[in-house]
């Protein structure tokens, strides 16, 4: 998944390919973490972790 976060990269006929690049920017602005684990034939797990201000 080398192009996963590249803006405008998509393998779909329709769409802009902006989704994950935007998500990553938002998560980084909030000093969070974005983790994506994908296993062919099993599915994809996306975990977004954001800090909690007390």
Secondary structure, 3 states (H helix, E strand, C coil): CCCCCCCCCCCCCCCCCCHHHHHHHHHHHCCCEEEEEEECCCEEEEEEECCCCC
